[in-house]
Amino acid sequence: MISPSAQPQEWKWWVQTLLTPLGLIVTVILVFVNKNIEDKHNAQRYEQAVISSYISNMTSVLEQKPLLSEDSSNNMPAILSHRSIVQAKTPHVLFLLKDKDRRQAVIEFLRHSKLGFRSRTLLADKKVVLGFNLVVSQCINQFLEAYNKKSYSLSNPYTNILSGIDFTRIEGIDLSENDLTGIQLIKVKMNGANLRSAILNNAMLSSAILSRANLAKVYLFNTDLENAYLRDVNLNNAIIVDTKLQGAVLIRADLEEVNSNKSTSISPNVNFECADLTSASLQKADFSKSNFKGAKLERANLIGANLSKADFKGANLRSASLIKSNLSSSRLEDADLSMINFKLTDLTNANLKNANLSWAINLRKDQIKSACYWEYATYFSKWVGGEWVKDEYKNENFIDKLTQHKPSDPRKMLDCRRWKNLEDLIYAE
């Protein structure tokens, strides 16, 4: 028989037995949480030490900066020495810093101290001028000379600061209004990056991922963006000249008024060959003499765009909007121009050989006859099995009637010599 005094002891034993595993679990959790807090504090202290060391190293450069003014163009050894310090220290610091705000602080330090990225300004005459730099006078003269001669070879002493850094260290950094001429960021991942008003002349950004990035008012002279992923990117009011965008993905991209503020008569001459511009907006943009061979421009907004002398051979412009656009002397050979609104579209001297204009809207007879080789185009076809099938009878009948319609004949003789010369060149090859 158990005595009454033994019952409380048994109760205590059961309580201890049940609480011991729970106590161990709680203890482990507390240790884990404390370790995480301590690790975070250590990481913060480490990153703070990294920034402190970096700024300390930059102090010597800042102290010598008055000696390296824009009038000291003959002091190149000292200038190069200080450049090498900035170029050697900055990538390493950006690589070590995991905190995005601290990485941004480094960029802002370089910008405001004028030791790193040059800030660009825009004068009233809209000529591009580079902001203050260690060699600012030389840079301005060199850039304007190159700008006028169509030789965009300006070198930026700080372009390799970000080159070679872990891509995750760059994503999210605000690089707006910075001069990044010649920077090499091949295959870089910068989704949603802010590069507004930046200068990216001669930059290497092939296969870069820049979806949803802000590139409004950016400068892209001779920039390599081949096979870049630019879905939903904002390129509104950008200046794009001699830039490679072949194979790039620009679905739903905003290219409105691109090159509309260009202060030079140089033609854009942009390479969009095989690029995907589906549902993109090029409204009021200037892409004259540009290459759109094989490009996808289905449902694209081309209202008021200047596309004169552009090459659209084999391009798909189905259901695009070409109202008030300029396609004069453009090559539309083998292009899909079906279901397009041609209201007030200029087709003067354009090459319509084998182009498909089925189900076109607001396409006048005089518009058609203002183009070259219009009699070899297709005007009637049916969509069968995922492709257009030409209606031979309706097409021939339409062309015969249009040929006999004298009121629609062009008032001036067409100039189709360039297409004849092009054919001769192709056959000669």
C-alpha positions in Angstrom: 0.0 0.0 0.0 1.4 3.4 -1.1 1.6 5.9 1.7 0.0 9.3 1.3 3.4 11.0 1.5 4.7 9.1 -1.6 1.9 10.4 -3.9 3.3 14.0 -4.3 6.8 12.6 -5.1 5.3 10.4 -7.8 3.5 13.4 -9.3 6.7 15.4 -9.4 8.5 12.5 -11.1 5.8 12.5 -13.9 6.1 16.3 -14.3 9.9 16.1 -14.6 9.7 13.2 -17.1 7.3 15.1 -19.4 9.0 18.5 -19.2 12.5 17.3 -19.8 12.2 16.8 -23.6 10.3 20.1 -23.9 13.0 21.9 -22.0 15.6 20.4 -24.3 13.7 21.6 -27.4 13.3 25.1 -26.0 16.9 25.3 -25.0 18.0 24.2 -28.5 15.7 26.8 -30.1 17.0 29.6 -27.8 20.6 28.6 -28.6 19.9 28.6 -32.4 18.1 32.0 -32.2 20.9 33.6 -30.2 23.5 32.2 -32.7 21.6 33.7 -35.6 21.3 37.0 -33.9 25.0 36.9 -33.1 25.9 35.9 -36.7 23.8 38.9 -38.0 25.6 41.2 -35.6 28.9 39.8 -36.6 28.0 40.2 -40.3 26.9 43.8 -39.8 30.1 44.6 -37.9 32.2 42.9 -40.7 30.4 44.8 -43.4 30.8 48.1 -41.5 34.5 47.3 -41.1 34.7 46.6 -44.9 33.1 50.0 -45.7 35.3 51.8 -43.1 38.4 50.3 -44.6 37.3 51.2 -48.1 36.6 54.8 -47.2 39.9 55.0 -45.4 41.7 53.8 -48.6 39.7 56.4 -50.6 40.7 59.2 -48.2 44.2 59.4 -49.7 42.6 59.9 -53.2 40.3 62.5 -51.8 43.2 64.4 -50.2 45.0 64.5 -53.5 42.0 65.5 -55.5 42.7 69.3 -55.5 46.0 68.5 -57.2 44.1 66.5 -59.9 41.8 69.3 -61.0 40.7 69.6 -64.6 43.7 71.9 -65.3 46.2 69.2 -64.4 46.1 67.3 -67.7 49.9 66.9 -67.6 49.8 65.0 -64.3 48.7 61.7 -65.9 50.9 59.4 -63.7 49.2 60.6 -60.5 45.8 60.4 -62.2 46.4 56.9 -63.3 47.7 55.9 -59.9 44.5 57.1 -58.2 42.3 55.5 -60.8 44.0 52.2 -60.1 43.2 52.5 -56.4 39.5 53.1 -57.1 39.4 50.3 -59.7 41.2 47.8 -57.5 39.2 48.4 -54.3 35.7 49.0 -55.5 34.8 45.6 -57.1 36.2 43.7 -54.1 34.1 45.8 -51.7 30.9 45.4 -53.7 31.6 41.6 -53.8 32.0 41.4 -50.0 29.0 43.4 -49.1 25.8 41.4 -49.0 23.5 44.2 -47.9 22.0 46.0 -50.9 21.8 49.4 -49.0 25.5 49.3 -48.2 26.4 48.4 -51.8 24.3 51.3 -52.9 26.1 53.5 -50.4 29.4 52.7 -52.1 28.0 53.7 -55.5 26.6 56.9 -54.1 30.0 57.7 -52.4 31.8 57.3 -55.7 29.2 59.5 -57.4 29.1 62.3 -54.9 32.9 62.3 -54.2 33.4 62.4 -58.0 35.9 59.6 -57.7 33.9 57.0 -59.6 31.1 57.1 -62.1 30.7 60.3 -63.9 27.4 62.0 -63.8 26.1 63.3 -67.1 24.2 66.6 -67.6 22.3 67.9 -70.6 22.8 71.4 -71.8 20.1 73.6 -73.4 21.4 72.8 -76.9 21.0 69.0 -76.0 24.6 68.2 -76.7 25.8 65.4 -74.4 28.3 66.6 -71.8 30.0 64.6 -69.1 30.0 65.8 -65.6 33.0 66.7 -63.5 35.7 64.1 -63.5 39.5 63.9 -62.8 40.1 64.5 -66.5 36.8 66.2 -67.3 38.1 68.7 -69.9 39.7 65.9 -72.0 36.6 63.8 -71.7 34.2 66.5 -72.9 36.3 67.4 -75.9 36.9 63.7 -76.8 33.2 62.8 -76.5 31.9 65.7 -78.5 34.5 65.1 -81.2 33.5 61.4 -81.3 29.8 62.3 -81.2 30.1 64.6 -84.3 32.3 62.2 -86.2 30.1 59.1 -85.5 33.1 57.5 -83.8 31.9 56.7 -80.3 35.2 55.4 -78.9 35.2 57.4 -75.6 36.9 55.4 -72.9 35.7 55.7 -69.3 38.5 55.1 -66.7 35.9 53.6 -64.3 34.0 51.2 -66.6 35.6 48.1 -65.1 34.5 48.9 -61.6 31.5 46.7 -61.8 32.9 44.2 -64.3 33.4 40.7 -63.0 31.3 41.2 -59.9 28.9 38.5 -58.8 25.7 39.2 -60.7 23.7 39.1 -57.5 25.8 41.9 -56.1 24.8 44.2 -58.9 21.0 43.5 -59.1 19.1 46.3 -57.4 21.8 48.9 -57.5 20.7 52.3 -58.6 23.0 53.4 -61.4 20.8 56.2 -62.9 22.5 59.2 -64.4 25.9 57.5 -64.3 28.4 57.4 -67.1 29.1 53.6 -67.7 30.7 54.0 -71.1 32.4 50.7 -72.2 31.3 48.7 -69.2 31.4 44.9 -69.7 28.4 43.1 -68.1 27.9 40.2 -70.4 25.1 37.9 -69.2 24.6 40.1 -66.1 21.3 39.8 -64.2 19.8 43.2 -63.5 16.1 42.8 -63.4 14.3 46.0 -62.5 17.5 47.9 -62.5 17.4 51.7 -62.5 19.6 53.0 -65.3 17.6 56.1 -66.2 19.6 58.7 -68.1 22.7 56.6 -67.8 25.4 56.5 -70.6 26.0 53.0 -71.9 28.0 53.9 -75.0 30.2 51.0 -76.2 28.9 48.9 -73.4 29.0 45.0 -73.6 25.6 43.8 -72.4 25.1 40.8 -74.7 22.7 38.2 -73.2 22.1 40.5 -70.2 18.8 40.0 -68.3 17.2 43.5 -67.8 13.5 42.7 -67.7 11.4 45.6 -66.2 14.5 47.7 -66.1 14.2 51.5 -66.3 16.4 52.6 -69.3 14.4 55.8 -70.0 16.5 58.5 -71.6 19.6 56.3 -71.6 22.3 56.7 -74.2 23.2 53.6 -76.3 25.8 54.4 -78.9 27.4 51.3 -80.4 26.2 49.2 -77.5 26.1 45.4 -77.7 22.7 44.1 -76.4 22.7 41.0 -78.6 20.3 38.3 -77.3 19.6 40.4 -74.3 16.3 39.8 -72.3 14.5 43.2 -72.2 10.9 42.2 -71.6 8.8 45.0 -70.3 11.8 47.3 -70.3 11.4 51.1 -70.3 13.4 52.7 -73.1 11.2 55.8 -73.5 13.0 58.8 -75.0 16.3 56.9 -75.1 19.0 57.6 -77.7 19.9 54.4 -79.6 22.4 54.6 -82.4 24.5 51.8 -84.1 23.4 49.4 -81.3 23.2 45.6 -81.6 19.8 44.2 -80.5 19.7 41.2 -82.8 17.9 38.2 -81.2 16.9 40.4 -78.2 13.6 39.8 -76.4 11.7 43.2 -76.2 8.2 41.9 -75.7 5.9 44.7 -74.4 9.0 47.0 -74.3 8.4 50.8 -74.2 10.5 52.4 -77.0 8.2 55.4 -77.5 9.9 58.5 -78.9 13.3 56.8 -79.0 15.8 59.1 -80.9 13.1 61.8 -81.1 15.3 64.2 -79.2 18.5 63.3 -81.1 20.5 66.4 -81.8 22.3 65.0 -84.8 21.3 63.9 -88.3 23.0 60.5 -87.9 20.6 57.7 -88.7 19.9 55.3 -85.8 21.0 52.2 -87.8 20.0 49.8 -85.0 20.2 46.1 -85.6 16.9 44.3 -84.5 17.5 41.3 -86.7 15.3 38.3 -85.4 14.5 40.3 -82.3 11.1 39.8 -80.6 9.2 43.1 -80.4 5.8 41.5 -79.9 3.3 44.1 -78.5 6.2 46.6 -78.1 5.5 50.3 -78.5 7.7 52.2 -80.9 5.3 55.2 -81.2 6.9 58.3 -82.6 10.3 56.6 -82.4 13.0 57.1 -85.0 14.6 53.8 -86.3 15.4 54.9 -89.8 17.9 52.7 -91.7 17.5 50.0 -88.9 17.6 46.3 -89.5 14.4 44.4 -88.6 15.0 41.3 -90.8 13.0 38.4 -89.5 11.9 40.4 -86.4 8.6 39.7 -84.6 6.6 42.9 -84.5 3.1 41.4 -84.1 0.6 43.8 -82.5 3.4 46.4 -82.1 2.5 50.0 -81.8 4.4 51.9 -84.7 2.1 54.9 -84.8 4.0 57.9 -86.1 7.3 56.1 -86.1 10.1 57.0 -88.6 11.1 53.7 -90.3 12.3 55.1 -93.6 14.9 53.0 -95.3 14.5 50.3 -92.6 14.9 46.6 -93.6 11.8 44.5 -92.7 12.6 41.5 -95.0 10.7 38.5 -93.7 9.5 40.4 -90.6 6.2 39.6 -88.9 4.1 42.9 -88.4 0.7 41.2 -88.3 -1.9 43.3 -86.6 0.7 46.1 -85.9 -0.5 49.7 -86.0 1.2 51.7 -88.7 -1.0 54.9 -88.6 1.0 57.9 -89.8 4.2 55.9 -89.8 7.0 56.6 -92.3 8.0 53.5 -94.3 9.3 55.3 -97.3 12.1 53.5 -99.1 11.9 50.7 -96.6 12.4 47.0 -97.5 9.1 45.1 -96.9 10.0 42.2 -99.0 8.4 38.9 -97.8 7.1 40.7 -94.7 3.7 39.8 -93.1 1.7 43.1 -93.2 -1.7 41.5 -92.8 -4.5 43.0 -90.7 -2.6 46.3 -90.4 -4.1 49.8 -90.3 -2.3 51.8 -93.0 -4.1 55.1 -92.4 -1.8 57.9 -93.6 1.2 55.5 -93.8 3.9 56.6 -96.2 4.9 53.7 -98.5 6.7 55.8 -101.1 9.4 53.8 -102.9 9.1 51.0 -100.3 9.7 47.4 -101.6 6.5 45.4 -101.4 7.8 42.3 -103.3 6.1 39.2 -102.0 4.7 41.1 -99.0 1.4 39.9 -97.5 -1.1 42.8 -97.2 -4.2 40.6 -96.6 -7.0 42.1 -94.6 -5.3 45.5 -94.6 -7.3 48.5 -93.3 -7.4 52.0 -94.8 -4.9 51.0 -97.5 -5.6 53.3 -100.4 -4.9 52.5 -104.1 -2.5 55.5 -104.4 -0.6 54.3 -101.4 -0.1 50.9 -102.9 1.0 52.3 -106.2 3.5 54.7 -104.6 5.5 51.6 -103.6 7.9 49.5 -105.7 7.0 46.0 -106.9 3.4 46.4 -105.5 2.2 44.1 -108.3 4.1 41.2 -106.7 2.5 41.6 -103.3 -0.4 39.5 -101.9 -3.6 41.3 -101.1 -6.0 38.4 -100.7 -5.3 35.2 -98.7 -7.0 32.9 -96.2 -5.7 31.7 -92.8 -5.6 27.9 -93.1 -3.8 25.5 -90.7 -1.8 28.2 -89.0 -0.5 29.9 -92.2 -1.7 32.2 -94.9 -2.8 30.6 -98.2 -2.9 33.0 -101.2 -6.1 33.4 -103.1 -4.7 33.4 -106.6 -7.9 34.4 -108.4 -8.8 37.3 -106.2 -5.3 38.5 -106.0 -4.7 38.6 -109.8 -8.1 40.2 -110.4 -7.3 42.9 -107.8 -3.9 43.7 -109.4 -5.3 43.8 -112.9 -8.0 46.3 -111.9 -5.5 48.4 -109.9 -3.1 48.5 -112.8 -5.9 49.9 -115.0 -7.0 52.5 -112.4 -5.1 55.5 -113.8 -6.3 58.1 -111.1 -4.2 56.2 -108.5 -1.0 56.4 -110.6 1.8 58.2 -108.8 2.3 61.8 -109.8 6.1 61.4 -109.6 8.1 58.6 -111.1 9.1 56.0 -108.5 12.7 55.6 -107.6 13.2 51.8 -107.3 16.9 51.9 -108.3 18.1 50.9 -104.9 16.0 47.7 -105.0 17.3 46.9 -108.5 20.9 47.4 -107.3 20.2 45.2 -104.3 18.9 42.4 -106.5 22.0 42.7 -108.7 24.2 42.5 -105.7 22.4 39.4 -104.3 22.5 37.6 -107.6 26.2 38.5 -108.0 27.0 36.8 -104.7 
